[in-house]
């Protein structure tokens, strides 16, 4: 299993400048709350699209800090009534979600950075550092979402390529989509490719000279999704710093098949959801602790990424075939 988040130094209230630290709860006092910068987070758009990738895996559902949800019962999606006709003077039939109830809570997460005033340039320096922390927090959440998928199932090993590259990656994916539908009755509607495994798929078809292989190699993302009868396919190229000298892909040689959708309610059947507790109309809160020579900026939020149904999630762990 991948590491959940990078190890951060603790916030000891005497941090080095420019170093991002795990936020200390003592920062979160009303005197330090910045209403202006909190409002900035509401309209901010992530230039790296990490938030969009995160929502593709685990759509946001707003809840209180402590909440109850029902573990998805895939049979609920296939129930059918013949008594949905309302009699005169009576109410419509009431539909209930009868899955197992689970108590959960959102976790307080945050980061702090110390900005020396000698490094301040321009009037928007506070906003620029808030953006830096927001991107870092979203990247941590994206890695948590992938870890949650990994923890919910076992990898299915696949080998693509080899001496002649004659195997068929799309056939492997179609087979697992069908297997998932046989288990749950619902075909996964979203697919994630790591950048490396997408390149490997392309290499396999580029090595083949048949017309079918050439068509497969040149499919647009939309056409590829339609070919597989899913709503959308995404290639994830996001990376994180995994050592002092290198970066790693958040999704590498893996393909994930799962079912979820945007604008769902907390009890609606889906494989994975991100429960978020908003505060004062924002998913984030920003705090400033001003000092004579430096300013500590903290961004916090409350969230919990939960696999609400493990059924039907497929994880293909792909390796390249030998060319010997």
VOPA-699459 format. One record per residue (C-alpha): residue number from 1; residue in three letters; x, y, z. Coordinates in nm, 3 decimals, padded with zeros to 5 digits, always signed. Last residue first. Layout:
N
  pos  code        u        v        w
  NUM   ALA        X        Y        Z
...
END
This chain:
324
  pos  code        u        v        w
  324   UNK  +01.341  -01.092  -02.470
  323   UNK  +01.092  -00.808  -02.480
  322   UNK  +00.943  -00.895  -02.141
  321   UNK  +00.586  -00.787  -02.076
  320   UNK  +00.515  -00.460  -01.896
  319   UNK  +00.335  -00.471  -01.564
  318   UNK  -00.023  -00.382  -01.478
  317   UNK  -00.194  -00.384  -01.140
  316   UNK  -00.565  -00.384  -01.225
  315   UNK  -00.782  -00.269  -00.933
  314   UNK  -01.152  -00.347  -00.958
  313   UNK  -01.421  -00.211  -00.727
  312   UNK  -01.741  -00.412  -00.772
  311   UNK  -01.835  -00.453  -00.408
  310   UNK  -01.628  -00.245  -00.166
  309   UNK  -01.918  -00.018  -00.075
  308   UNK  -01.900  +00.300  +00.133
  307   UNK  -01.528  +00.346  +00.069
  306   UNK  -01.475  +00.647  +00.292
  305   UNK  -01.280  +00.969  +00.250
  304   UNK  -01.316  +01.186  +00.562
  303   UNK  -01.306  +01.565  +00.568
  302   UNK  -01.268  +01.873  +00.789
  301   UNK  -01.055  +02.165  +00.670
  300   UNK  -00.760  +02.380  +00.777
  299   UNK  -00.533  +02.642  +00.621
  298   UNK  -00.265  +02.805  +00.839
  297   UNK  -00.050  +03.110  +00.764
  296   UNK  +00.224  +03.207  +01.012
  295   UNK  +00.350  +03.561  +00.958
  294   UNK  +00.703  +03.689  +01.008
  293   UNK  +00.915  +03.972  +01.151
  292   UNK  +00.676  +04.157  +01.386
  291   UNK  +00.440  +03.867  +01.423
  290   UNK  +00.102  +03.795  +01.265
  289   UNK  -00.084  +03.468  +01.315
  288   UNK  -00.314  +03.432  +01.017
  287   UNK  -00.584  +03.164  +00.997
  286   UNK  -00.767  +03.029  +00.692
  285   UNK  -01.077  +02.809  +00.692
  284   UNK  -01.166  +02.558  +00.423
  283   UNK  -01.486  +02.394  +00.289
  282   UNK  -01.652  +02.734  +00.291
  281   UNK  -02.002  +02.861  +00.373
  280   UNK  -01.929  +02.947  +00.736
  279   UNK  -01.778  +02.604  +00.801
  278   UNK  -01.822  +02.311  +00.565
  277   UNK  -01.789  +01.951  +00.689
  276   UNK  -01.677  +01.724  +00.405
  275   UNK  -01.754  +01.357  +00.340
  274   UNK  -01.564  +01.223  +00.042
  273   UNK  -01.742  +00.927  -00.117
  272   UNK  -01.647  +00.587  -00.257
  271   UNK  -01.824  +00.286  -00.408
  270   UNK  -02.166  +00.441  -00.463
  269   UNK  -02.522  +00.365  -00.352
  268   UNK  -02.704  +00.674  -00.217
  267   UNK  -02.697  +00.720  +00.160
  266   UNK  -02.482  +01.036  +00.165
  265   UNK  -02.663  +01.201  -00.126
  264   UNK  -02.519  +01.212  -00.477
  263   UNK  -02.433  +01.526  -00.673
  262   UNK  -02.146  +01.365  -00.867
  261   UNK  -02.131  +00.998  -00.947
  260   UNK  -01.977  +00.676  -00.822
  259   UNK  -01.887  +00.334  -00.959
  258   UNK  -01.541  +00.182  -00.978
  257   UNK  -01.270  +00.060  -01.215
  256   UNK  -00.910  +00.143  -01.124
  255   UNK  -00.608  +00.094  -01.352
  254   UNK  -00.257  +00.084  -01.206
  253   UNK  +00.098  +00.127  -01.335
  252   UNK  +00.140  +00.471  -01.176
  251   UNK  -00.126  +00.660  -00.983
  250   UNK  +00.014  +00.921  -00.744
  249   UNK  +00.318  +00.935  -00.971
  248   UNK  +00.646  +00.970  -00.785
  247   UNK  +00.886  +01.260  -00.744
  246   UNK  +01.259  +01.269  -00.680
  245   UNK  +01.555  +01.420  -00.497
  244   UNK  +01.448  +01.471  -00.136
  243   UNK  +01.209  +01.180  -00.161
  242   UNK  +00.842  +01.111  -00.237
  241   UNK  +00.756  +01.455  -00.378
  240   UNK  +00.412  +01.414  -00.533
  239   UNK  +00.286  +01.356  -00.885
  238   UNK  -00.035  +01.406  -01.082
  237   UNK  -00.045  +01.227  -01.421
  236   UNK  -00.389  +01.070  -01.381
  235   UNK  -00.555  +00.954  -01.703
  234   UNK  -00.934  +00.976  -01.683
  233   UNK  -01.207  +00.766  -01.841
  232   UNK  -01.572  +00.871  -01.829
  231   UNK  -01.930  +00.748  -01.830
  230   UNK  -01.862  +00.382  -01.903
  229   UNK  -01.977  +00.160  -02.189
  228   UNK  -01.621  +00.046  -02.274
  227   UNK  -01.634  +00.176  -02.633
  226   UNK  -01.815  +00.487  -02.510
  225   UNK  -01.531  +00.559  -02.268
  224   UNK  -01.273  +00.514  -02.547
  223   UNK  -01.471  +00.745  -02.773
  222   UNK  -01.470  +01.016  -02.505
  221   UNK  -01.103  +00.970  -02.429
  220   UNK  -01.022  +00.995  -02.800
  219   UNK  -00.936  +00.672  -02.979
  218   UNK  -00.609  +00.672  -03.175
  217   UNK  -00.445  +00.358  -03.036
  216   UNK  -00.767  +00.155  -03.051
  215   UNK  -00.815  +00.243  -03.418
  214   UNK  -00.456  +00.139  -03.491
  213   UNK  -00.509  -00.190  -03.313
  212   UNK  -00.824  -00.263  -03.513
  211   UNK  -00.648  -00.182  -03.841
  210   UNK  -00.376  -00.434  -03.764
  209   UNK  -00.009  -00.334  -03.750
  208   UNK  +00.053  -00.394  -03.382
  207   UNK  +00.340  -00.226  -03.200
  206   UNK  +00.142  +00.099  -03.161
  205   UNK  -00.134  -00.101  -02.989
  204   UNK  +00.094  -00.226  -02.712
  203   UNK  +00.276  +00.107  -02.681
  202   UNK  -00.054  +00.291  -02.627
  201   UNK  -00.151  +00.057  -02.343
  200   UNK  +00.194  +00.110  -02.189
  199   UNK  +00.152  +00.487  -02.209
  198   UNK  -00.181  +00.453  -02.028
  197   UNK  -00.006  +00.233  -01.771
  196   UNK  +00.255  +00.500  -01.704
  195   UNK  +00.004  +00.786  -01.674
  194   UNK  -00.208  +00.595  -01.426
  193   UNK  -00.547  +00.508  -01.565
  192   UNK  -00.869  +00.577  -01.377
  191   UNK  -01.204  +00.438  -01.492
  190   UNK  -01.556  +00.551  -01.406
  189   UNK  -01.896  +00.390  -01.465
  188   UNK  -01.848  +00.052  -01.302
  187   UNK  -02.127  -00.179  -01.424
  186   UNK  -02.399  -00.225  -01.165
  185   UNK  -02.552  -00.565  -01.086
  184   UNK  -02.309  -00.595  -00.797
  183   UNK  -02.109  -00.910  -00.863
  182   UNK  -02.197  -00.970  -01.229
  181   UNK  -02.138  -00.600  -01.300
  180   UNK  -01.789  -00.627  -01.153
  179   UNK  -01.708  -00.927  -01.372
  178   UNK  -01.831  -00.739  -01.680
  177   UNK  -01.607  -00.442  -01.604
  176   UNK  -01.323  -00.688  -01.540
  175   UNK  -01.367  -00.847  -01.884
  174   UNK  -01.390  -00.509  -02.056
  173   UNK  -01.062  -00.404  -01.894
  172   UNK  -00.876  -00.716  -02.006
  171   UNK  -01.018  -00.676  -02.359
  170   UNK  -00.895  -00.317  -02.365
  169   UNK  -00.542  -00.435  -02.284
  168   UNK  -00.530  -00.672  -02.584
  167   UNK  -00.219  -00.887  -02.624
  166   UNK  -00.006  -00.881  -02.939
  165   UNK  +00.281  -00.674  -02.806
  164   UNK  +00.523  -00.882  -03.015
  163   UNK  +00.791  -00.955  -02.758
  162   UNK  +00.604  -00.822  -02.460
  161   UNK  +00.314  -00.588  -02.413
  160   UNK  +00.063  -00.587  -02.132
  159   UNK  +00.084  -00.812  -01.826
  158   UNK  -00.202  -00.807  -01.576
  157   UNK  -00.212  -00.867  -01.202
  156   UNK  -00.549  -00.817  -01.027
  155   UNK  -00.486  -00.613  -00.714
  154   UNK  -00.686  -00.686  -00.398
  153   UNK  -00.976  -00.469  -00.287
  152   UNK  -01.085  -00.198  -00.042
  151   UNK  -00.741  -00.090  +00.078
  150   UNK  -00.627  +00.006  -00.270
  149   UNK  -00.937  +00.220  -00.325
  148   UNK  -00.879  +00.394  +00.009
  147   UNK  -00.513  +00.450  -00.080
  146   UNK  -00.621  +00.616  -00.406
  145   UNK  -00.855  +00.848  -00.211
  144   UNK  -00.584  +00.922  +00.048
  143   UNK  -00.345  +01.021  -00.231
  142   UNK  -00.603  +01.263  -00.366
  141   UNK  -00.657  +01.404  -00.018
  140   UNK  -00.284  +01.475  +00.025
  139   UNK  -00.279  +01.645  -00.317
  138   UNK  -00.579  +01.855  -00.217
  137   UNK  -00.400  +01.966  +00.101
  136   UNK  -00.084  +02.056  -00.092
  135   UNK  -00.282  +02.252  -00.353
  134   UNK  -00.460  +02.440  -00.074
  133   UNK  -00.130  +02.514  +00.103
  132   UNK  +00.025  +02.672  -00.207
  131   UNK  -00.295  +02.866  -00.277
  130   UNK  -00.287  +03.009  +00.076
  129   UNK  +00.073  +03.113  +00.010
  128   UNK  -00.031  +03.304  -00.301
  127   UNK  -00.326  +03.465  -00.123
  126   UNK  -00.097  +03.597  +00.153
  125   UNK  +00.148  +03.734  -00.103
  124   UNK  -00.121  +03.934  -00.284
  123   UNK  +00.017  +04.284  -00.220
  122   UNK  +00.352  +04.224  -00.386
  121   UNK  +00.673  +04.061  -00.259
  120   UNK  +00.721  +03.923  +00.093
  119   UNK  +01.049  +03.741  +00.151
  118   UNK  +01.175  +03.994  +00.410
  117   UNK  +00.844  +03.944  +00.591
  116   UNK  +00.936  +03.585  +00.670
  115   UNK  +00.650  +03.351  +00.581
  114   UNK  +00.586  +03.055  +00.812
  113   UNK  +00.368  +02.780  +00.663
  112   UNK  +00.095  +02.584  +00.836
  111   UNK  -00.105  +02.283  +00.718
  110   UNK  -00.445  +02.143  +00.810
  109   UNK  -00.666  +01.843  +00.868
  108   UNK  -00.956  +01.804  +01.114
  107   UNK  -01.120  +01.467  +01.062
  106   UNK  -01.481  +01.410  +00.959
  105   UNK  -01.685  +01.169  +01.168
  104   UNK  -01.845  +00.830  +01.134
  103   UNK  -02.141  +00.624  +01.255
  102   UNK  -02.243  +00.342  +01.022
  101   UNK  -02.595  +00.221  +00.941
  100   UNK  -02.618  -00.107  +00.750
   99   UNK  -02.828  -00.074  +00.436
   98   UNK  -03.205  -00.023  +00.445
   97   UNK  -03.245  +00.291  +00.236
   96   UNK  -03.614  +00.367  +00.261
   95   UNK  -03.881  +00.437  -00.003
   94   UNK  -04.216  +00.568  +00.119
   93   UNK  -04.522  +00.480  -00.090
   92   UNK  -04.715  +00.785  -00.204
   91   UNK  -04.967  +00.935  +00.032
   90   UNK  -05.337  +00.859  +00.063
   89   UNK  -05.659  +01.045  -00.017
   88   UNK  -05.710  +00.882  -00.355
   87   UNK  -05.470  +00.588  -00.396
   86   UNK  -05.118  +00.658  -00.512
   85   UNK  -04.971  +00.425  -00.776
   84   UNK  -04.621  +00.308  -00.678
   83   UNK  -04.744  -00.042  -00.598
   82   UNK  -04.567  -00.244  -00.866
   81   UNK  -04.231  -00.161  -00.718
   80   UNK  -03.877  -00.233  -00.833
   79   UNK  -03.561  -00.288  -00.634
   78   UNK  -03.244  -00.286  -00.841
   77   UNK  -03.044  -00.003  -00.683
   76   UNK  -03.126  -00.126  -00.334
   75   UNK  -02.967  -00.463  -00.416
   74   UNK  -02.630  -00.286  -00.419
   73   UNK  -02.654  -00.228  -00.044
   72   UNK  -02.432  +00.075  +00.020
   71   UNK  -02.318  +00.122  +00.378
   70   UNK  -02.565  +00.364  +00.530
   69   UNK  -02.451  +00.696  +00.668
   68   UNK  -02.437  +00.860  +01.009
   67   UNK  -02.267  +01.186  +01.090
   66   UNK  -02.030  +01.359  +01.326
   65   UNK  -01.860  +01.675  +01.200
   64   UNK  -02.178  +01.757  +01.011
   63   UNK  -02.221  +01.654  +00.648
   62   UNK  -02.154  +01.786  +00.299
   61   UNK  -02.097  +01.519  +00.033
   60   UNK  -01.804  +01.575  -00.202
   59   UNK  -01.740  +01.332  -00.488
   58   UNK  -01.465  +01.072  -00.437
   57   UNK  -01.281  +00.961  -00.750
   56   UNK  -01.378  +01.234  -00.997
   55   UNK  -01.390  +01.484  -00.709
   54   UNK  -01.021  +01.419  -00.641
   53   UNK  -00.931  +01.466  -01.007
   52   UNK  -01.120  +01.797  -01.013
   51   UNK  -00.945  +01.913  -00.695
   50   UNK  -00.607  +01.824  -00.847
   49   UNK  -00.684  +02.034  -01.155
   48   UNK  -00.332  +02.186  -01.150
   47   UNK  -00.464  +02.544  -01.184
   46   UNK  -00.694  +02.493  -00.880
   45   UNK  -00.973  +02.748  -00.895
   44   UNK  -01.022  +02.981  -00.598
   43   UNK  -01.371  +03.119  -00.545
   42   UNK  -01.435  +02.968  -00.204
   41   UNK  -01.068  +02.984  -00.094
   40   UNK  -01.072  +03.365  -00.121
   39   UNK  -01.362  +03.381  +00.125
   38   UNK  -01.135  +03.214  +00.381
   37   UNK  -00.870  +03.473  +00.295
   36   UNK  -01.106  +03.760  +00.375
   35   UNK  -01.254  +03.600  +00.688
   34   UNK  -00.911  +03.548  +00.838
   33   UNK  -00.928  +03.366  +01.174
   32   UNK  -00.640  +03.447  +01.408
   31   UNK  -00.850  +03.592  +01.692
   30   UNK  -01.099  +03.307  +01.652
   29   UNK  -00.844  +03.045  +01.747
   28   UNK  -00.715  +02.765  +01.525
   27   UNK  -00.341  +02.812  +01.569
   26   UNK  -00.346  +02.612  +01.894
   25   UNK  -00.456  +02.312  +01.687
   24   UNK  -00.106  +02.280  +01.543
   23   UNK  -00.088  +02.248  +01.166
   22   UNK  +00.137  +01.982  +01.017
   21   UNK  +00.423  +02.190  +00.885
   20   UNK  +00.519  +02.351  +00.553
   19   UNK  +00.867  +02.505  +00.567
   18   UNK  +00.909  +02.851  +00.410
   17   UNK  +01.051  +03.005  +00.726
   16   UNK  +01.161  +02.765  +00.994
   15   UNK  +00.902  +02.691  +01.258
   14   UNK  +00.893  +02.818  +01.615
   13   UNK  +00.529  +02.747  +01.698
   12   UNK  +00.623  +02.377  +01.719
   11   UNK  +00.418  +02.272  +01.415
   10   UNK  +00.537  +01.917  +01.363
    9   UNK  +00.753  +01.828  +01.062
    8   UNK  +00.561  +01.658  +00.780
    7   UNK  +00.581  +01.294  +00.673
    6   UNK  +00.434  +01.264  +00.323
    5   UNK  +00.083  +01.135  +00.310
    4   UNK  -00.078  +00.793  +00.294
    3   UNK  +00.222  +00.582  +00.199
    2   UNK  +00.128  +00.346  -00.080
    1   UNK  +00.000  +00.000  +00.000
END
